[in-house]
Amino acid sequence: MPRSETAETRERNRPLRVVVSPSERARIEAKAAAAGLSVSAYLRSVGLGYQPRSVVDLDAVERLAKVNADLGRLGGLLKLWLTDMPGRGVPVADIRDLLGQIKDTQDDLRHAVTRL
């Protein structure tokens, strides 16, 4: 909700009763938890036309951090080859494979970000 509405004092002695099935209740509770809100606050927000923001999924953040670390390691390997052994000991095909892995990892990172 916009800050001005949350800051205003509300008369909170008028409950609104909504009849739902057990599966609907579970879905509403899950959505409220995902938004970091109580069921009451979630339903009030949705009922007043606001789209509650979801709390960032910690598992998604962890996956992004792992993909980012993989990308850093791949970049480090490429830098090592280019500075210490340019053209020596490593076939060009291996470097192309490494570049392909870096591109794949970048794609994984891009997909993970769009899922958030």
N, CA, C and O atoms as a Tinker XYZ file with bonds, in Angstrom:
   464  protein
     1  N      0.838000   -1.184000    0.000000    73     2
     2  CA     0.000000    0.000000    0.000000    64     1     3
     3  C      0.877000    1.239000    0.000000    63     2     4     5
     4  O      1.992000    1.204000    0.521000    81     3
     5  N      0.401000    2.321000   -0.568000    73     3     6
     6  CA     1.168000    3.561000   -0.497000    64     5     7
     7  C      1.354000    3.971000    0.953000    63     6     8     9
     8  O      0.497000    3.704000    1.797000    81     7
     9  N      2.450000    4.605000    1.234000    73     7    10
    10  CA     2.816000    4.980000    2.597000    64     9    11
    11  C      1.737000    5.822000    3.269000    63    10    12    13
    12  O      1.499000    5.662000    4.466000    81    11
    13  N      1.080000    6.709000    2.536000    73    11    14
    14  CA     0.077000    7.583000    3.134000    64    13    15
    15  C     -1.093000    6.783000    3.705000    63    14    16    17
    16  O     -1.666000    7.167000    4.724000    81    15
    17  N     -1.449000    5.675000    3.057000    73    15    18
    18  CA    -2.568000    4.880000    3.551000    64    17    19
    19  C     -2.167000    4.028000    4.747000    63    18    20    21
    20  O     -2.969000    3.823000    5.658000    81    19
    21  N     -0.928000    3.528000    4.753000    73    19    22
    22  CA    -0.514000    2.696000    5.875000    64    21    23
    23  C     -0.280000    3.555000    7.116000    63    22    24    25
    24  O     -0.400000    3.066000    8.239000    81    23
    25  N      0.052000    4.826000    6.921000    73    23    26
    26  CA     0.321000    5.694000    8.050000    64    25    27
    27  C     -0.969000    6.201000    8.711000    63    26    28    29
    28  O     -0.960000    6.573000    9.884000    81    27
    29  N     -2.061000    6.212000    7.966000    73    27    30
    30  CA    -3.291000    6.740000    8.536000    64    29    31
    31  C     -3.868000    5.761000    9.563000    63    30    32    33
    32  O     -3.721000    4.547000    9.427000    81    31
    33  N     -4.508000    6.290000   10.561000    73    31    34
    34  CA    -5.103000    5.460000   11.601000    64    33    35
    35  C     -6.386000    4.854000   11.080000    63    34    36    37
    36  O     -7.231000    5.547000   10.513000    81    35
    37  N     -6.524000    3.554000   11.277000    73    35    38
    38  CA    -7.724000    2.864000   10.813000    64    37    39
    39  C     -8.528000    2.384000   11.993000    63    38    40    41
    40  O     -7.990000    2.018000   13.038000    81    39
    41  N     -9.809000    2.393000   11.803000    73    39    42
    42  CA   -10.701000    1.776000   12.776000    64    41    43
    43  C    -10.693000    0.286000   12.436000    63    42    44    45
    44  O    -11.186000   -0.116000   11.382000    81    43
    45  N    -10.141000   -0.516000   13.315000    73    43    46
    46  CA    -9.946000   -1.922000   12.997000    64    45    47
    47  C    -10.916000   -2.836000   13.735000    63    46    48    49
    48  O    -10.555000   -3.953000   14.106000    81    47
    49  N    -12.098000   -2.388000   13.943000    73    47    50
    50  CA   -13.058000   -3.236000   14.636000    64    49    51
    51  C    -14.198000   -3.670000   13.727000    63    50    52    53
    52  O    -15.276000   -4.027000   14.202000    81    51
    53  N    -13.964000   -3.641000   12.440000    73    51    54
    54  CA   -14.979000   -4.047000   11.477000    64    53    55
    55  C    -14.434000   -5.157000   10.585000    63    54    56    57
    56  O    -14.033000   -4.894000    9.451000    81    55
    57  N    -14.414000   -6.376000   11.072000    73    55    58
    58  CA   -13.879000   -7.468000   10.253000    64    57    59
    59  C    -14.761000   -7.731000    9.032000    63    58    60    61
    60  O    -15.973000   -7.519000    9.055000    81    59
    61  N    -14.134000   -8.180000    8.008000    73    59    62
    62  CA   -14.824000   -8.543000    6.775000    64    61    63
    63  C    -14.692000  -10.050000    6.643000    63    62    64    65
    64  O    -13.578000  -10.572000    6.610000    81    63
    65  N    -15.781000  -10.735000    6.569000    73    63    66
    66  CA   -15.754000  -12.187000    6.507000    64    65    67
    67  C    -15.825000  -12.641000    5.044000    63    66    68    69
    68  O    -16.664000  -12.176000    4.273000    81    67
    69  N    -14.938000  -13.543000    4.692000    73    67    70
    70  CA   -14.890000  -14.093000    3.342000    64    69    71
    71  C    -14.899000  -15.606000    3.469000    63    70    72    73
    72  O    -14.065000  -16.177000    4.172000    81    71
    73  N    -15.827000  -16.249000    2.801000    73    71    74
    74  CA   -15.921000  -17.702000    2.851000    64    73    75
    75  C    -15.076000  -18.277000    1.712000    63    74    76    77
    76  O    -15.256000  -17.917000    0.549000    81    75
    77  N    -14.149000  -19.179000    2.066000    73    75    78
    78  CA   -13.267000  -19.794000    1.079000    64    77    79
    79  C    -13.163000  -21.291000    1.359000    63    78    80    81
    80  O    -13.449000  -21.747000    2.466000    81    79
    81  N    -12.756000  -22.038000    0.357000    73    79    82
    82  CA   -12.522000  -23.471000    0.529000    64    81    83
    83  C    -11.163000  -23.661000    1.207000    63    82    84    85
    84  O    -10.366000  -22.724000    1.255000    81    83
    85  N    -10.890000  -24.838000    1.723000    73    83    86
    86  CA    -9.578000  -25.086000    2.332000    64    85    87
    87  C     -8.416000  -24.855000    1.361000    63    86    88    89
    88  O     -7.377000  -24.327000    1.757000    81    87
    89  N     -8.583000  -25.242000    0.102000    73    87    90
    90  CA    -7.492000  -25.038000   -0.856000    64    89    91
    91  C     -7.316000  -23.548000   -1.172000    63    90    92    93
    92  O     -6.190000  -23.080000   -1.344000    81    91
    93  N     -8.419000  -22.808000   -1.249000    73    91    94
    94  CA    -8.315000  -21.362000   -1.475000    64    93    95
    95  C     -7.634000  -20.688000   -0.286000    63    94    96    97
    96  O     -6.809000  -19.791000   -0.462000    81    95
    97  N     -7.976000  -21.118000    0.902000    73    95    98
    98  CA    -7.350000  -20.551000    2.108000    64    97    99
    99  C     -5.841000  -20.796000    2.079000    63    98   100   101
   100  O     -5.050000  -19.901000    2.373000    81    99
   101  N     -5.457000  -22.023000    1.721000    73    99   102
   102  CA    -4.030000  -22.350000    1.662000    64   101   103
   103  C     -3.308000  -21.485000    0.630000    63   102   104   105
   104  O     -2.201000  -21.008000    0.880000    81   103
   105  N     -3.934000  -21.286000   -0.521000    73   103   106
   106  CA    -3.322000  -20.455000   -1.555000    64   105   107
   107  C     -3.186000  -19.007000   -1.095000    63   106   108   109
   108  O     -2.156000  -18.373000   -1.323000    81   107
   109  N     -4.227000  -18.484000   -0.447000    73   107   110
   110  CA    -4.187000  -17.103000    0.045000    64   109   111
   111  C     -3.103000  -16.962000    1.104000    63   110   112   113
   112  O     -2.342000  -15.994000    1.093000    81   111
   113  N     -3.030000  -17.925000    2.020000    73   111   114
   114  CA    -2.009000  -17.876000    3.067000    64   113   115
   115  C     -0.600000  -17.944000    2.475000    63   114   116   117
   116  O      0.309000  -17.250000    2.929000    81   115
   117  N     -0.434000  -18.783000    1.462000    73   115   118
   118  CA     0.878000  -18.896000    0.814000    64   117   119
   119  C      1.262000  -17.594000    0.120000    63   118   120   121
   120  O      2.411000  -17.158000    0.201000    81   119
   121  N      0.304000  -16.975000   -0.561000    73   119   122
   122  CA     0.585000  -15.708000   -1.246000    64   121   123
   123  C      0.889000  -14.599000   -0.250000    63   122   124   125
   124  O      1.759000  -13.761000   -0.489000    81   123
   125  N      0.168000  -14.597000    0.868000    73   123   126
   126  CA     0.430000  -13.589000    1.902000    64   125   127
   127  C      1.840000  -13.771000    2.461000    63   126   128   129
   128  O      2.573000  -12.799000    2.644000    81   127
   129  N      2.214000  -15.026000    2.732000    73   127   130
   130  CA     3.550000  -15.301000    3.259000    64   129   131
   131  C      4.627000  -14.905000    2.248000    63   130   132   133
   132  O      5.659000  -14.350000    2.626000    81   131
   133  N      4.392000  -15.190000    0.969000    73   131   134
   134  CA     5.360000  -14.831000   -0.068000    64   133   135
   135  C      5.540000  -13.324000   -0.166000    63   134   136   137
   136  O      6.617000  -12.840000   -0.515000    81   135
   137  N      4.478000  -12.584000    0.145000    73   135   138
   138  CA     4.550000  -11.116000    0.109000    64   137   139
   139  C      5.050000  -10.544000    1.431000    63   138   140   141
   140  O      5.257000   -9.337000    1.555000    81   139
   141  N      5.242000  -11.425000    2.424000    73   139   142
   142  CA     5.716000  -10.951000    3.724000    64   141   143
   143  C      4.640000  -10.219000    4.517000    63   142   144   145
   144  O      4.947000   -9.353000    5.337000    81   143
   145  N      3.381000  -10.567000    4.270000    73   143   146
   146  CA     2.257000   -9.898000    4.923000    64   145   147
   147  C      1.410000  -10.903000    5.687000    63   146   148   149
   148  O      1.450000  -12.105000    5.421000    81   147
   149  N      0.646000  -10.388000    6.639000    73   147   150
   150  CA    -0.359000  -11.229000    7.273000    64   149   151
   151  C     -1.472000  -11.439000    6.260000    63   150   152   153
   152  O     -1.578000  -10.704000    5.279000    81   151
   153  N     -2.302000  -12.452000    6.504000    73   151   154
   154  CA    -3.420000  -12.703000    5.592000    64   153   155
   155  C     -4.317000  -11.472000    5.534000    63   154   156   157
   156  O     -4.774000  -11.082000    4.459000    81   155
   157  N     -4.565000  -10.866000    6.675000    73   155   158
   158  CA    -5.422000   -9.686000    6.722000    64   157   159
   159  C     -4.841000   -8.544000    5.887000    63   158   160   161
   160  O     -5.546000   -7.932000    5.085000    81   159
   161  N     -3.547000   -8.263000    6.085000    73   159   162
   162  CA    -2.910000   -7.177000    5.336000    64   161   163
   163  C     -2.881000   -7.488000    3.840000    63   162   164   165
   164  O     -3.083000   -6.602000    3.009000    81   163
   165  N     -2.628000   -8.751000    3.507000    73   163   166
   166  CA    -2.605000   -9.157000    2.097000    64   165   167
   167  C     -3.978000   -8.946000    1.451000    63   166   168   169
   168  O     -4.082000   -8.330000    0.390000    81   167
   169  N     -5.027000   -9.459000    2.096000    73   167   170
   170  CA    -6.371000   -9.326000    1.534000    64   169   171
   171  C     -6.809000   -7.863000    1.461000    63   170   172   173
   172  O     -7.475000   -7.455000    0.510000    81   171
   173  N     -6.430000   -7.080000    2.470000    73   171   174
   174  CA    -6.769000   -5.656000    2.451000    64   173   175
   175  C     -6.088000   -4.987000    1.261000    63   174   176   177
   176  O     -6.718000   -4.212000    0.541000    81   175
   177  N     -4.804000   -5.281000    1.049000    73   175   178
   178  CA    -4.059000   -4.685000   -0.064000    64   177   179
   179  C     -4.665000   -5.065000   -1.405000    63   178   180   181
   180  O     -4.913000   -4.207000   -2.253000    81   179
   181  N     -4.902000   -6.363000   -1.591000    73   179   182
   182  CA    -5.468000   -6.832000   -2.858000    64   181   183
   183  C     -6.873000   -6.269000   -3.062000    63   182   184   185
   184  O     -7.224000   -5.856000   -4.167000    81   183
   185  N     -7.673000   -6.253000   -2.000000    73   183   186
   186  CA    -9.041000   -5.747000   -2.092000    64   185   187
   187  C     -9.111000   -4.270000   -2.412000    63   186   188   189
   188  O    -10.087000   -3.806000   -3.000000    81   187
   189  N     -8.078000   -3.522000   -2.027000    73   187   190
   190  CA    -8.054000   -2.094000   -2.319000    64   189   191
   191  C     -7.334000   -1.777000   -3.630000    63   190   192   193
   192  O     -7.116000   -0.613000   -3.968000    81   191
   193  N     -6.970000   -2.831000   -4.361000    73   191   194
   194  CA    -6.397000   -2.632000   -5.684000    64   193   195
   195  C     -4.890000   -2.525000   -5.738000    63   194   196   197
   196  O     -4.342000   -2.148000   -6.774000    81   195
   197  N     -4.204000   -2.843000   -4.658000    73   195   198
   198  CA    -2.750000   -2.781000   -4.661000    64   197   199
   199  C     -2.184000   -4.163000   -4.912000    63   198   200   201
   200  O     -2.740000   -5.162000   -4.457000    81   199
   201  N     -1.083000   -4.218000   -5.633000    73   199   202
   202  CA    -0.410000   -5.484000   -5.892000    64   201   203
   203  C      0.740000   -5.607000   -4.901000    63   202   204   205
   204  O      1.746000   -4.910000   -5.035000    81   203
   205  N      0.606000   -6.479000   -3.914000    73   203   206
   206  CA     1.694000   -6.617000   -2.942000    64   205   207
   207  C      2.959000   -7.123000   -3.620000    63   206   208   209
   208  O      2.903000   -7.971000   -4.510000    81   207
   209  N      4.085000   -6.600000   -3.193000    73   207   210
   210  CA     5.363000   -7.045000   -3.738000    64   209   211
   211  C      5.796000   -8.306000   -3.015000    63   210   212   213
   212  O      5.643000   -8.433000   -1.801000    81   211
   213  N      6.328000   -9.212000   -3.770000    73   211   214
   214  CA     6.786000  -10.469000   -3.202000    64   213   215
   215  C      8.130000  -10.271000   -2.520000    63   214   216   217
   216  O      8.965000   -9.495000   -2.986000    81   215
   217  N      8.333000  -10.966000   -1.427000    73   215   218
   218  CA     9.618000  -10.968000   -0.757000    64   217   219
   219  C     10.569000  -11.779000   -1.629000    63   218   220   221
   220  O     10.183000  -12.812000   -2.178000    81   219
   221  N     11.800000  -11.319000   -1.758000    73   219   222
   222  CA    12.766000  -12.008000   -2.611000    64   221   223
   223  C     12.997000  -13.420000   -2.083000    63   222   224   225
   224  O     13.234000  -13.626000   -0.893000    81   223
   225  N     12.923000  -14.370000   -2.982000    73   223   226
   226  CA    13.131000  -15.768000   -2.653000    64   225   227
   227  C     14.611000  -16.001000   -2.370000    63   226   228   229
   228  O     15.455000  -15.814000   -3.246000    81   227
   229  N     14.920000  -16.408000   -1.144000    73   227   230
   230  CA    16.318000  -16.600000   -0.759000    64   229   231
   231  C     16.980000  -17.710000   -1.563000    63   230   232   233
   232  O     18.177000  -17.635000   -1.839000    81   231
   233  N     16.231000  -18.736000   -1.942000    73   231   234
   234  CA    16.800000  -19.792000   -2.778000    64   233   235
   235  C     17.211000  -19.241000   -4.132000    63   234   236   237
   236  O     18.255000  -19.615000   -4.666000    81   235
   237  N     16.402000  -18.359000   -4.687000    73   235   238
   238  CA    16.738000  -17.753000   -5.978000    64   237   239
   239  C     17.996000  -16.904000   -5.858000    63   238   240   241
   240  O     18.839000  -16.913000   -6.755000    81   239
   241  N     18.127000  -16.178000   -4.767000    73   239   242
   242  CA    19.319000  -15.357000   -4.556000    64   241   243
   243  C     20.553000  -16.253000   -4.450000    63   242   244   245
   244  O     21.606000  -15.932000   -5.001000    81   243
   245  N     20.420000  -17.371000   -3.744000    73   243   246
   246  CA    21.543000  -18.303000   -3.614000    64   245   247
   247  C     21.938000  -18.880000   -4.972000    63   246   248   249
   248  O     23.125000  -18.993000   -5.277000    81   247
   249  N     20.946000  -19.246000   -5.786000    73   247   250
   250  CA    21.235000  -19.767000   -7.124000    64   249   251
   251  C     21.955000  -18.716000   -7.977000    63   250   252   253
   252  O     22.892000  -19.034000   -8.708000    81   251
   253  N     21.508000  -17.473000   -7.873000    73   251   254
   254  CA    22.159000  -16.399000   -8.629000    64   253   255
   255  C     23.606000  -16.217000   -8.182000    63   254   256   257
   256  O     24.494000  -16.010000   -9.008000    81   255
   257  N     23.838000  -16.293000   -6.880000    73   255   258
   258  CA    25.200000  -16.142000   -6.369000    64   257   259
   259  C     26.095000  -17.268000   -6.883000    63   258   260   261
   260  O     27.255000  -17.031000   -7.220000    81   259
   261  N     25.563000  -18.494000   -6.945000    73   259   262
   262  CA    26.356000  -19.619000   -7.456000    64   261   263
   263  C     26.665000  -19.452000   -8.930000    63   262   264   265
   264  O     27.789000  -19.705000   -9.362000    81   263
   265  N     25.686000  -19.033000   -9.700000    73   263   266
   266  CA    25.913000  -18.820000  -11.134000    64   265   267
   267  C     26.940000  -17.708000  -11.333000    63   266   268   269
   268  O     27.815000  -17.810000  -12.192000    81   267
   269  N     26.830000  -16.664000  -10.546000    73   267   270
   270  CA    27.781000  -15.559000  -10.657000    64   269   271
   271  C     29.192000  -16.028000  -10.300000    63   270   272   273
   272  O     30.158000  -15.624000  -10.948000    81   271
   273  N     29.320000  -16.871000   -9.281000    73   271   274
   274  CA    30.632000  -17.405000   -8.907000    64   273   275
   275  C     31.198000  -18.277000  -10.021000    63   274   276   277
   276  O     32.393000  -18.217000  -10.313000    81   275
   277  N     30.341000  -19.092000  -10.647000    73   275   278
   278  CA    30.786000  -19.917000  -11.776000    64   277   279
   279  C     31.305000  -19.038000  -12.906000    63   278   280   281
   280  O     32.338000  -19.329000  -13.508000    81   279
   281  N     30.593000  -17.983000  -13.182000    73   279   282
   282  CA    30.998000  -17.066000  -14.240000    64   281   283
   283  C     32.355000  -16.435000  -13.909000    63   282   284   285
   284  O     33.204000  -16.291000  -14.789000    81   283
   285  N     32.554000  -16.066000  -12.666000    73   283   286
   286  CA    33.839000  -15.494000  -12.245000    64   285   287
   287  C     34.982000  -16.484000  -12.394000    63   286   288   289
   288  O     36.073000  -16.120000  -12.832000    81   287
   289  N     34.730000  -17.751000  -12.025000    73   287   290
   290  CA    35.769000  -18.777000  -12.167000    64   289   291
   291  C     36.119000  -19.003000  -13.638000    63   290   292   293
   292  O     37.294000  -19.107000  -13.990000    81   291
   293  N     35.105000  -19.079000  -14.490000    73   291   294
   294  CA    35.363000  -19.273000  -15.911000    64   293   295
   295  C     36.152000  -18.097000  -16.497000    63   294   296   297
   296  O     37.076000  -18.294000  -17.286000    81   295
   297  N     35.785000  -16.890000  -16.109000    73   295   298
   298  CA    36.519000  -15.715000  -16.577000    64   297   299
   299  C     37.964000  -15.721000  -16.093000    63   298   300   301
   300  O     38.879000  -15.331000  -16.819000    81   299
   301  N     38.151000  -16.170000  -14.851000    73   299   302
   302  CA    39.507000  -16.254000  -14.304000    64   301   303
   303  C     40.367000  -17.248000  -15.055000    63   302   304   305
   304  O     41.545000  -16.993000  -15.309000    81   303
   305  N     39.774000  -18.394000  -15.416000    73   303   306
   306  CA    40.516000  -19.384000  -16.197000    64   305   307
   307  C     40.911000  -18.834000  -17.560000    63   306   308   309
   308  O     42.030000  -19.057000  -18.022000    81   307
   309  N     40.014000  -18.132000  -18.191000    73   307   310
   310  CA    40.319000  -17.549000  -19.491000    64   309   311
   311  C     41.428000  -16.507000  -19.369000    63   310   312   313
   312  O     42.333000  -16.462000  -20.201000    81   311
   313  N     41.358000  -15.681000  -18.347000    73   311   314
   314  CA    42.385000  -14.658000  -18.142000    64   313   315
   315  C     43.745000  -15.310000  -17.899000    63   314   316   317
   316  O     44.760000  -14.850000  -18.423000    81   315
   317  N     43.762000  -16.381000  -17.105000    73   315   318
   318  CA    45.007000  -17.091000  -16.834000    64   317   319
   319  C     45.627000  -17.601000  -18.129000    63   318   320   321
   320  O     46.825000  -17.441000  -18.363000    81   319
   321  N     44.813000  -18.204000  -18.948000    73   319   322
   322  CA    45.329000  -18.724000  -20.210000    64   321   323
   323  C     45.861000  -17.604000  -21.096000    63   322   324   325
   324  O     46.939000  -17.718000  -21.679000    81   323
   325  N     45.091000  -16.518000  -21.189000    73   323   326
   326  CA    45.497000  -15.425000  -22.072000    64   325   327
   327  C     46.767000  -14.727000  -21.598000    63   326   328   329
   328  O     47.550000  -14.255000  -22.422000    81   327
   329  N     46.987000  -14.652000  -20.287000    73   327   330
   330  CA    48.162000  -13.927000  -19.791000    64   329   331
   331  C     49.383000  -14.819000  -19.603000    63   330   332   333
   332  O     50.506000  -14.397000  -19.877000    81   331
   333  N     49.173000  -16.050000  -19.137000    73   331   334
   334  CA    50.314000  -16.904000  -18.809000    64   333   335
   335  C     50.728000  -17.842000  -19.936000    63   334   336   337
   336  O     51.913000  -18.149000  -20.070000    81   335
   337  N     49.806000  -18.293000  -20.729000    73   335   338
   338  CA    50.118000  -19.293000  -21.743000    64   337   339
   339  C     49.394000  -19.020000  -23.057000    63   338   340   341
   340  O     48.709000  -19.908000  -23.564000    81   339
   341  N     49.517000  -17.858000  -23.609000    73   339   342
   342  CA    48.781000  -17.606000  -24.851000    64   341   343
   343  C     49.243000  -18.550000  -25.961000    63   342   344   345
   344  O     50.397000  -18.517000  -26.388000    81   343
   345  N     48.323000  -19.382000  -26.412000    73   343   346
   346  CA    48.619000  -20.301000  -27.500000    64   345   347
   347  C     49.424000  -21.523000  -27.117000    63   346   348   349
   348  O     49.723000  -22.356000  -27.972000    81   347
   349  N     49.786000  -21.650000  -25.834000    73   347   350
   350  CA    50.604000  -22.787000  -25.416000    64   349   351
   351  C     49.807000  -23.719000  -24.519000    63   350   352   353
   352  O     49.108000  -23.266000  -23.613000    81   351
   353  N     49.906000  -24.983000  -24.761000    73   351   354
   354  CA    49.368000  -25.988000  -23.859000    64   353   355
   355  C     47.856000  -26.161000  -23.879000    63   354   356   357
   356  O     47.340000  -27.150000  -23.358000    81   355
   357  N     47.160000  -25.238000  -24.457000    73   355   358
   358  CA    45.701000  -25.325000  -24.469000    64   357   359
   359  C     45.229000  -25.156000  -25.909000    63   358   360   361
   360  O     45.470000  -24.121000  -26.530000    81   359
   361  N     44.566000  -26.160000  -26.425000    73   359   362
   362  CA    44.069000  -26.044000  -27.791000    64   361   363
   363  C     43.018000  -24.936000  -27.910000    63   362   364   365
   364  O     42.280000  -24.658000  -26.965000    81   363
   365  N     42.968000  -24.327000  -29.059000    73   363   366
   366  CA    42.001000  -23.268000  -29.316000    64   365   367
   367  C     40.580000  -23.782000  -29.093000    63   366   368   369
   368  O     39.714000  -23.035000  -28.638000    81   367
   369  N     40.339000  -25.054000  -29.410000    73   367   370
   370  CA    39.005000  -25.636000  -29.211000    64   369   371
   371  C     38.595000  -25.585000  -27.741000    63   370   372   373
   372  O     37.427000  -25.363000  -27.423000    81   371
   373  N     39.576000  -25.797000  -26.837000    73   371   374
   374  CA    39.267000  -25.730000  -25.400000    64   373   375
   375  C     38.875000  -24.314000  -24.989000    63   374   376   377
   376  O     37.982000  -24.121000  -24.164000    81   375
   377  N     39.543000  -23.340000  -25.566000    73   375   378
   378  CA    39.210000  -21.944000  -25.258000    64   377   379
   379  C     37.823000  -21.615000  -25.797000    63   378   380   381
   380  O     37.048000  -20.914000  -25.146000    81   379
   381  N     37.515000  -22.118000  -26.974000    73   379   382
   382  CA    36.171000  -21.896000  -27.522000    64   381   383
   383  C     35.117000  -22.564000  -26.646000    63   382   384   385
   384  O     34.040000  -22.009000  -26.429000    81   383
   385  N     35.434000  -23.765000  -26.141000    73   383   386
   386  CA    34.511000  -24.431000  -25.217000    64   385   387
   387  C     34.307000  -23.592000  -23.956000    63   386   388   389
   388  O     33.190000  -23.450000  -23.458000    81   387
   389  N     35.409000  -23.042000  -23.455000    73   387   390
   390  CA    35.319000  -22.201000  -22.263000    64   389   391
   391  C     34.459000  -20.973000  -22.524000    63   390   392   393
   392  O     33.639000  -20.593000  -21.688000    81   391
   393  N     34.646000  -20.356000  -23.678000    73   391   394
   394  CA    33.813000  -19.203000  -24.022000    64   393   395
   395  C     32.343000  -19.611000  -24.133000    63   394   396   397
   396  O     31.453000  -18.860000  -23.735000    81   395
   397  N     32.095000  -20.801000  -24.674000    73   395   398
   398  CA    30.719000  -21.300000  -24.739000    64   397   399
   399  C     30.133000  -21.517000  -23.349000    63   398   400   401
   400  O     28.962000  -21.223000  -23.110000    81   399
   401  N     30.957000  -22.037000  -22.426000    73   399   402
   402  CA    30.496000  -22.226000  -21.050000    64   401   403
   403  C     30.176000  -20.884000  -20.392000    63   402   404   405
   404  O     29.186000  -20.754000  -19.672000    81   403
   405  N     31.018000  -19.900000  -20.646000    73   403   406
   406  CA    30.766000  -18.566000  -20.089000    64   405   407
   407  C     29.445000  -18.013000  -20.633000    63   406   408   409
   408  O     28.648000  -17.446000  -19.886000    81   407
   409  N     29.223000  -18.184000  -21.937000    73   407   410
   410  CA    27.967000  -17.715000  -22.523000    64   409   411
   411  C     26.777000  -18.459000  -21.917000    63   410   412   413
   412  O     25.761000  -17.846000  -21.587000    81   411
   413  N     26.902000  -19.776000  -21.772000    73   411   414
   414  CA    25.822000  -20.557000  -21.156000    64   413   415
   415  C     25.542000  -20.093000  -19.729000    63   414   416   417
   416  O     24.388000  -20.001000  -19.310000    81   415
   417  N     26.593000  -19.807000  -19.002000    73   415   418
   418  CA    26.432000  -19.352000  -17.622000    64   417   419
   419  C     25.768000  -17.979000  -17.577000    63   418   420   421
   420  O     24.920000  -17.716000  -16.725000    81   419
   421  N     26.160000  -17.115000  -18.497000    73   419   422
   422  CA    25.503000  -15.810000  -18.583000    64   421   423
   423  C     24.020000  -15.973000  -18.888000    63   422   424   425
   424  O     23.185000  -15.263000  -18.326000    81   423
   425  N     23.693000  -16.904000  -19.773000    73   423   426
   426  CA    22.281000  -17.171000  -20.083000    64   425   427
   427  C     21.543000  -17.679000  -18.848000    63   426   428   429
   428  O     20.413000  -17.268000  -18.585000    81   427
   429  N     22.186000  -18.577000  -18.084000    73   427   430
   430  CA    21.573000  -19.079000  -16.845000    64   429   431
   431  C     21.297000  -17.929000  -15.883000    63   430   432   433
   432  O     20.231000  -17.862000  -15.271000    81   431
   433  N     22.252000  -17.040000  -15.757000    73   431   434
   434  CA    22.092000  -15.892000  -14.866000    64   433   435
   435  C     20.949000  -15.001000  -15.341000    63   434   436   437
   436  O     20.135000  -14.544000  -14.538000    81   435
   437  N     20.893000  -14.759000  -16.633000    73   435   438
   438  CA    19.828000  -13.926000  -17.201000    64   437   439
   439  C     18.459000  -14.552000  -16.953000    63   438   440   441
   440  O     17.512000  -13.849000  -16.602000    81   439
   441  N     18.349000  -15.871000  -17.133000    73   439   442
   442  CA    17.076000  -16.571000  -16.894000    64   441   443
   443  C     16.689000  -16.516000  -15.422000    63   442   444   445
   444  O     15.521000  -16.324000  -15.086000    81   443
   445  N     17.675000  -16.685000  -14.550000    73   443   446
   446  CA    17.390000  -16.648000  -13.116000    64   445   447
   447  C     16.887000  -15.268000  -12.695000    63   446   448   449
   448  O     15.981000  -15.156000  -11.868000    81   447
   449  N     17.474000  -14.228000  -13.262000    73   447   450
   450  CA    17.047000  -12.860000  -12.924000    64   449   451
   451  C     15.614000  -12.613000  -13.407000    63   450   452   453
   452  O     14.820000  -11.994000  -12.700000    81   451
   453  N     15.289000  -13.089000  -14.593000    73   451   454
   454  CA    13.940000  -12.845000  -15.104000    64   453   455
   455  C     12.887000  -13.607000  -14.317000    63   454   456   457
   456  O     11.723000  -13.206000  -14.304000    81   455
   457  N     13.274000  -14.715000  -13.650000    73   455   458
   458  CA    12.316000  -15.472000  -12.834000    64   457   459
   459  C     12.027000  -14.778000  -11.516000    63   458   460   461
   460  O     11.015000  -15.060000  -10.875000    81   459
   461  N     12.905000  -13.874000  -11.105000    73   459   462
   462  CA    12.641000  -13.140000   -9.856000    64   461   463
   463  C     11.593000  -12.156000  -10.135000    63   462   464
   464  O     11.193000  -11.410000   -9.241000    81   463
